[in-house]
């Protein structure tokens, strides 16, 4: 009985984002030079078209552990527009979802010339997502709610966001799941509200000839459950002849948690994990690796979450912006 209770608490904490986590889960992949993955207004905001391929795997050695793969492409269209597309596949035990998002962004440049960065951007993404529940191996006694086959349900959704990039400073605001859509894969009583709010900001300072530092934050709020979390990030960049080396650390903490019984009474735990990350930009190519470690006494597994990102920049402008702004330059 104690094992079942402990497993339930572990599941609730580890699955903090499972409710309303429709579409692409928000992990730390945006820190691998991929803010477009969570903010549609960043489509075409940089001076290069960007292709990013990410693979994430949790709890190596555990069968049917969560795994996520994304492929994103975005770039400039003319002087004031940007476009992008994202493909993703997310698997978690018997549940999986796959989908595609198509993005259009509009950029307003307030600078007097092309090297000073002062840009306000708006973006909108329209996506089609398919949820899937594999009941083929459920077995057991007869249950009218279990069909014993693979159940599928597709729905349409929209994200909208805005970004402001001014020299070394940036800020983003995005509403994911703006449109409420009926999803009946699990129950007729499922909520239509999958809306989530994302706010992020950061600043880059330091000498380009030595090391530059980039502190940033990301705040998340689920509209239906009012669950909240915050990321505190710090990255460092070192310019090299071939490109740049960079490393960082991200700390995520939820504002909500769960209580569980201990030998001395009742304790509570909130989701929190640390994510160190390293990367290299070699000419127009990039590679990044991140490892997330969950903190706390109650865990499903002692292993962490591994993530690899590969990328390439295409069609870059010859003249870069005169700022410490790695997400744009």
Secondary structure, 3 states (H helix, E strand, C coil): CHHHHHHHHHHHHHCCCCCCCCCCCCCCHHHCCCHHHCCHHHCCCCCCEEEEEEEEEECCCCCCCCEEEEEEEEEEECCCEEEEEEEEEEEECCEEEEEEEEEEEEEEECCCCCCCCEEEEEEEEEEEEEEEEECCCCCCCCCCCCCCCEEEEEEEEEEEEEEEEECCEEEEEEEECCCCCCCCCCCCCCCCCCCEEEEEEEEEEECCCCEEEEEEEEEEEECCCCCEEEEEEEEEEEECCCEEEEEEEEEEEEEEEEEEEECCEEEEEEEEEEEEEEEEEECCEEEEEEEEEECCCCCCCCCCEEEEEEEEEECCCCCCCCCCCCCCC
